[in-house]
Amino acid sequence: MAWTNLTFFAQDKDIELLSEALDKNGALSVYIQDRNLNKLDEELIFGEPHNGPNKFWASNQVQALFDQSVDINKIQQKLSSNFKNIHFEFSTASVSETDWVKLSQSQFQPICIKNKINIIPTWHEIENSDLINITLDPGLAFGTGAHPTTHLCAEWLIDNVTRNSEVMDYGCGSGILAIAAYKLGAEKVLGVDIDPQAIAASKENSKVNKCSINWLNTDENFKFQADLIVANILSSALMVLAPLLASYCKPTGKIALSGILESQEEKIKEIYSPWFTFEDTLKNDGWICLSGIKKIL
């Protein structure tokens, strides 16, 4: 069995009506994603896609899957006729029957960071027991190690965690950075997130990796003074969290801030400068990780 995949681009204001039109004309599925996904101008939407104040991205890539028996040219003609305000650039591709589980798994290979940490999906065997191996599957919470910001933060942890370190992972997502800190030998690790699904995913991932880590929602009251704080979250969140994150860091302790584009470096440094003196910036593919030392005030 085979299908035809129809792809085009559209603005956010047209997505709902386009989705309805595709459904009425026999689309088996409609998939929508940011047109600028994985580019420097990627648009970040906080929270679950299509379920918040920003339901869609400003510019979207739409993919609609049809049975191969459907006349795809007629579908294109109907869309062009009914949405005259859109300049369609259609492309089509034939989709053959596939083992989608194996295909999805093939996209997630082990990730080695500084020849020290190896992040491995469960369907891969551990091949090098001399590395710090972290078992982690893609899931509901953000963070598989593939994104440059996660990679940069893991590099920073490798360079800074010691046996006596007390570490806070603020915005823990999947828990990958907290787990990395624990496996690097940190004495105490706390993972914090605003999303209950992230906390649930982190707990499960730490259980799989046999880590003793405390996980808390940001709604909970807690006191923690960390030697090291890592915060890999949206830059807009980092801008308002500066006083709070500074309060969790011990004097002369260190902080790593990521989820930041190179163009945002000076703005974030300016906001955090009352509390931190910054060291060299780590960079990867347009993204950065700022490293700061807490001032003695």
C-alpha positions as CSV (number, residue, x, y, z in Angstrom):
1,M,0.0,0.0,0.0
2,A,1.2,3.5,-0.8
3,W,0.2,7.1,-0.1
4,T,0.8,10.6,-1.5
5,N,2.2,13.3,0.7
6,L,1.2,16.9,-0.2
7,T,3.3,19.7,1.2
8,F,2.9,23.5,1.1
9,F,3.5,26.5,3.3
10,A,0.9,28.8,5.0
11,Q,0.5,31.5,7.6
12,D,-1.0,30.9,11.0
13,K,-4.3,32.7,10.3
14,D,-5.1,30.2,7.5
15,I,-4.2,26.9,9.2
16,E,-7.5,25.9,10.8
17,L,-9.5,26.5,7.6
18,L,-6.9,24.7,5.5
19,S,-6.9,21.8,7.9
20,E,-10.7,21.5,7.7
21,A,-10.6,21.7,3.9
22,L,-7.9,19.0,3.7
23,D,-10.0,16.8,6.0
24,K,-13.1,17.2,3.9
25,N,-11.2,16.3,0.8
26,G,-10.0,13.0,2.2
27,A,-6.7,13.7,3.9
28,L,-5.8,10.8,6.2
29,S,-3.6,13.0,8.3
30,V,-2.5,16.6,8.5
31,Y,0.9,17.4,10.0
32,I,1.9,21.0,10.8
33,Q,5.3,22.3,11.9
34,D,7.3,25.5,12.0
35,R,8.6,26.4,8.5
36,N,11.8,27.5,10.1
37,L,12.3,24.4,12.3
38,N,16.0,23.9,13.2
39,K,17.0,27.2,11.7
40,L,18.3,30.3,13.5
41,D,14.9,32.0,13.1
42,E,13.0,29.0,14.5
43,E,10.0,30.2,16.5
44,L,9.8,28.8,20.0
45,I,6.3,28.2,21.4
46,F,6.2,27.5,25.1
47,G,3.9,24.6,26.1
48,E,2.2,22.0,24.0
49,P,1.8,22.9,20.3
50,H,-1.7,24.0,19.2
51,N,-2.9,24.2,22.8
52,G,-2.0,27.6,24.0
53,P,-2.2,31.3,23.2
54,N,0.0,30.7,20.1
55,K,-1.7,27.8,18.4
56,F,0.5,27.8,15.4
57,W,3.7,29.3,14.2
58,A,3.8,32.5,12.1
59,S,4.9,30.5,9.1
60,N,4.0,26.8,8.8
61,Q,4.8,23.8,6.8
62,V,1.7,21.7,6.2
63,Q,1.9,18.1,5.1
64,A,-1.3,16.2,4.2
65,L,-1.3,12.5,3.6
66,F,-3.7,11.0,1.0
67,D,-4.5,7.5,-0.3
68,Q,-2.7,7.0,-3.6
69,S,-6.0,6.6,-5.4
70,V,-6.9,10.3,-4.7
71,D,-6.4,12.7,-7.6
72,I,-3.8,15.0,-6.0
73,N,-4.0,17.5,-8.8
74,K,-7.7,18.1,-8.1
75,I,-6.9,18.6,-4.4
76,Q,-4.4,21.3,-5.4
77,Q,-6.9,23.0,-7.7
78,K,-9.5,23.1,-5.0
79,L,-7.2,24.6,-2.5
80,S,-6.0,27.2,-5.0
81,S,-9.6,28.1,-5.9
82,N,-10.9,28.3,-2.3
83,F,-7.9,30.1,-0.8
84,K,-7.1,32.8,-3.4
85,N,-5.2,34.8,-0.8
86,I,-2.5,32.1,-0.5
87,H,0.3,31.7,-3.1
88,F,0.7,27.9,-2.9
89,E,4.0,26.2,-3.7
90,F,2.9,22.5,-3.8
91,S,5.2,19.6,-3.7
92,T,4.2,15.9,-3.6
93,A,6.0,12.7,-2.7
94,S,5.0,9.0,-2.8
95,V,5.1,7.3,0.6
96,S,5.5,3.5,0.6
97,E,4.5,1.2,3.3
98,T,7.1,1.4,6.1
99,D,7.9,0.1,9.5
100,W,7.4,3.5,11.1
101,V,8.7,2.3,14.5
102,K,12.1,1.3,13.0
103,L,12.2,4.4,10.8
104,S,11.6,6.6,13.9
105,Q,14.2,4.8,15.9
106,S,16.8,5.1,13.2
107,Q,16.6,8.9,13.5
108,F,17.9,8.7,17.1
109,Q,21.5,7.4,17.3
110,P,23.8,7.4,20.3
111,I,25.3,10.8,21.0
112,C,28.8,11.1,22.4
113,I,29.8,14.3,24.2
114,K,33.5,15.1,24.8
115,N,34.3,11.4,24.7
116,K,32.9,11.3,28.2
117,I,29.1,10.9,28.1
118,N,27.2,8.6,25.8
119,I,23.4,9.2,25.4
120,I,21.9,6.0,24.2
121,P,18.2,5.1,23.2
122,T,17.0,1.8,24.7
123,W,17.0,0.1,21.4
124,H,20.8,0.4,21.1
125,E,23.3,-1.7,23.0
126,I,25.9,-0.1,25.2
127,E,29.2,-0.6,23.3
128,N,31.6,1.3,25.5
129,S,31.3,0.7,29.2
130,D,34.3,3.1,29.9
131,L,32.0,6.1,29.0
132,I,29.3,7.5,31.3
133,N,26.3,5.9,29.5
134,I,22.8,7.6,29.9
135,T,19.8,5.6,28.6
136,L,17.2,8.0,27.3
137,D,14.4,7.7,24.7
138,P,12.7,10.6,23.0
139,G,9.4,11.4,24.9
140,L,7.0,14.0,25.9
141,A,9.6,16.2,27.7
142,F,12.2,18.2,25.9
143,G,15.8,17.0,25.9
144,T,17.4,14.0,24.1
145,G,20.9,15.5,23.9
146,A,20.6,16.1,20.1
147,H,19.9,19.9,20.3
148,P,23.0,22.1,20.5
149,T,21.9,23.8,23.7
150,T,21.6,20.4,25.6
151,H,25.0,19.4,24.1
152,L,26.6,22.6,25.3
153,C,25.2,22.3,28.8
154,A,26.4,18.7,29.0
155,E,29.9,19.9,28.0
156,W,29.8,22.5,30.7
157,L,28.8,19.9,33.3
158,I,31.7,17.7,32.2
159,D,34.1,20.5,32.8
160,N,32.7,21.7,36.1
161,V,31.1,18.9,38.2
162,T,33.2,17.5,41.0
163,R,32.6,15.0,43.8
164,N,31.5,17.7,46.2
165,S,29.2,19.5,43.8
166,E,25.6,20.3,44.6
167,V,23.8,20.9,41.3
168,M,20.5,22.4,40.3
169,D,19.0,21.7,36.8
170,Y,16.4,24.5,36.4
171,G,14.0,23.6,33.6
172,C,15.0,19.9,33.7
173,G,12.8,18.7,30.7
174,S,13.6,15.0,30.3
175,G,16.1,15.2,33.2
176,I,19.1,14.6,31.0
177,L,21.3,17.3,32.4
178,A,20.5,16.4,36.1
179,I,21.2,12.7,35.3
180,A,24.5,13.7,33.6
181,A,25.5,15.7,36.7
182,Y,24.7,12.8,39.0
183,K,26.6,10.3,36.8
184,L,29.6,12.7,36.7
185,G,29.8,12.4,40.5
186,A,27.8,15.3,41.9
187,E,27.1,14.9,45.6
188,K,23.5,16.2,45.4
189,V,21.3,17.0,42.4
190,L,17.9,18.8,42.2
191,G,15.8,19.0,39.0
192,V,13.1,21.6,38.7
193,D,10.5,22.2,36.1
194,I,7.2,24.1,35.6
195,D,5.7,21.2,33.5
196,P,4.3,18.1,35.4
197,Q,5.0,16.0,32.4
198,A,8.6,17.0,32.5
199,I,8.8,16.0,36.2
200,A,7.1,12.6,35.4
201,A,9.5,12.0,32.5
202,S,12.5,13.0,34.6
203,K,11.5,10.6,37.4
204,E,11.2,7.7,35.0
205,N,14.5,8.5,33.2
206,S,16.3,8.8,36.5
207,K,14.9,5.4,37.6
208,V,16.0,3.8,34.4
209,N,19.5,5.2,34.9
210,K,19.6,4.3,38.6
211,C,20.1,7.9,39.8
212,S,19.1,9.4,43.2
213,I,17.8,12.8,42.2
214,N,15.2,15.1,43.8
215,W,12.6,16.4,41.3
216,L,10.4,19.4,42.1
217,N,7.7,21.5,40.4
218,T,8.4,25.2,40.4
219,D,5.1,25.6,42.4
220,E,6.6,23.9,45.4
221,N,8.4,25.9,48.0
222,F,12.0,24.8,48.5
223,K,15.4,26.1,49.6
224,F,18.5,25.1,47.8
225,Q,22.0,26.5,47.5
226,A,23.8,25.1,44.5
227,D,27.5,25.1,43.6
228,L,26.4,24.7,40.0
229,I,23.2,25.8,38.3
230,V,22.3,24.8,34.7
231,A,19.3,26.4,33.1
232,N,18.6,25.3,29.5
233,I,15.3,27.1,28.8
234,L,13.8,29.8,26.7
235,S,15.8,33.0,26.6
236,S,12.6,35.0,27.4
237,A,12.2,33.0,30.6
238,L,15.9,33.4,31.5
239,M,15.4,37.2,31.3
240,V,12.8,37.3,34.1
241,L,14.3,34.5,36.2
242,A,17.7,36.2,36.9
243,P,17.1,37.2,40.5
244,L,15.5,33.8,41.4
245,L,18.3,31.8,39.8
246,A,20.9,34.0,41.4
247,S,19.3,33.4,44.8
248,Y,19.8,29.6,44.4
249,C,23.6,30.0,43.6
250,K,26.2,30.0,46.3
251,P,28.7,32.8,46.4
252,T,31.6,31.9,43.9
253,G,29.3,29.2,42.6
254,K,28.7,28.9,38.8
255,I,25.8,29.1,36.5
256,A,25.3,27.9,32.9
257,L,22.6,29.6,30.8
258,S,21.5,28.2,27.5
259,G,18.6,28.2,25.1
260,I,20.2,31.4,23.8
261,L,21.0,32.5,20.3
262,E,24.3,34.2,19.6
263,S,22.5,37.5,18.9
264,Q,21.0,37.4,22.4
265,E,24.3,37.0,24.3
266,E,25.0,40.6,25.3
267,K,21.3,41.1,26.5
268,I,21.4,38.1,28.8
269,K,24.8,39.0,30.1
270,E,23.6,42.5,30.9
271,I,20.6,41.2,32.8
272,Y,22.7,38.7,34.9
273,S,25.7,41.0,35.4
274,P,24.6,42.3,38.9
275,W,25.1,38.8,40.2
276,F,27.6,37.0,37.9
277,T,30.9,37.6,36.2
278,F,31.0,35.8,32.9
279,E,33.7,33.4,31.6
280,D,34.2,32.2,28.0
281,T,31.1,31.5,26.0
282,L,30.5,28.1,24.5
283,K,29.0,28.1,21.0
284,N,27.4,25.5,18.7
285,D,25.5,26.1,15.4
286,G,24.3,29.6,16.3
287,W,23.4,28.7,19.9
288,I,25.4,29.6,23.0
289,C,25.9,28.6,26.6
290,L,26.9,31.4,29.0
291,S,29.0,30.5,32.0
292,G,29.1,32.8,35.0
293,I,30.6,32.9,38.5
294,K,28.5,34.3,41.4
295,K,29.9,37.5,42.8
296,I,30.4,38.0,46.5
297,L,28.1,40.9,47.2
